[in-house]
Amino acid sequence: MAFARRWRVITAFALVGAATQLVWLTYAPVTTVAAEHFGVSESAVGWLANMFPLLYVVLAIPAGILLDRWFRPALIAGAVLTAIGADLRLLHDGFAVVLLGQTVVAVAQPLVLNAITGIAGHYLPAKDRATGIAVGTASTFAGMAAAFVLGAALPGADQLTTLAAIGAVFATTAAALLALELRRAGRGPMASTATSMVALRATLGDGYVRRLCAAVFFPFGTFVALATFGQALLEPAGVSADAASVVLLVNVVAGVVGCAVIPVAVLRRGVELPAVMVGLTASALACLLVAVAPGLATGFLAFVLIGLTLLPALPIVLAMAERHTGTADGTAAGLIWMTGNLGGLVVAGLTGLLVDRPALAFGLCATTTVLGALLAARLRPVAVSIS
């Protein structure tokens, strides 16, 4: 397969990955305005986003099995469902229709995100797969950043339809491009061969995969907790909501840069475990910094450092799983994403209980990140792969 064609597939997939996150977080930056517009509570609007990690936990493994068995059809289905869900939100300016659209996209998201390793494995040679996984992961954080930017640029109640329309156009265009490029590219050099039950049993029984999952539980939870409650935790230190929004946006942008650059260099040099350990340790220290000395300057420094060092751990772990599992990469990726989302629910839930005590909340995040580093230290390269 020609070099340019391979990377057109990866680029089209990256756009779909970004679309899932853009649609997911459409209403998160404008929660209060959306609640008033739709005549519901802010908690109800929050569920437009909160349902995504909950459904991911339920659907991660089935989606991974589908991708292992029927990679292209399952991935195209995920892209098309993302577009359909985004488009549904334009049918009626009411909360029920918006909820329906978000639910459809939440169902589609595991089919897209679980394919980050698979798309690289199917369409890129081994030497380029780390780059492909890094691009796919970075695109998801780029979609988050785009949602925050659009929410800040279009904050009014009369602009909610425009926000939804931008997401619909982007998701529909990305889905069409991916379907076209996958059709042109064919099945790719690495075809799926694993049966669903064989892949599931082998992956669940693989100790190395289980250790990878354990290693992402706490760090992923730390990121979700800080993204969810960062503004509320910085507010007592005199950081305004607008300033906190900028801090969180820069955090995600730093994550995009980190995910695009660091995993490629790390995986090519074979220093995955040291890099993960250093990144998680740096993130834990950043959490401690803002716990001890909260403020705008320290918050900005801490959140940028967390974005650069914590988020790249995810594509590194996904690449390690892809190298180890072979044709069961969809199921393995599903387990890792599922574990990460579970970590997000647990750590964010605990952090929410401490939202009125920021020092303890940031200390909790530091502790959970250190636990992730300790679990990562138990990882050792394994030569045998699942097939």
Salt bridges, closest charged atoms under 4 A:
ASP93 OD2 - HIS37 NE2 2.83
ASP128 OD2 - LYS127 NZ 3.22
GLU181 OE1 - ARG8 NE 3.30
GLU181 OE2 - ARG184 NH1 3.41
ASP206 OD2 - HIS324 NE2 2.95
GLU272 OE2 - ARG323 NH1 2.77
GLU322 OE2 - ARG129 NH1 3.55
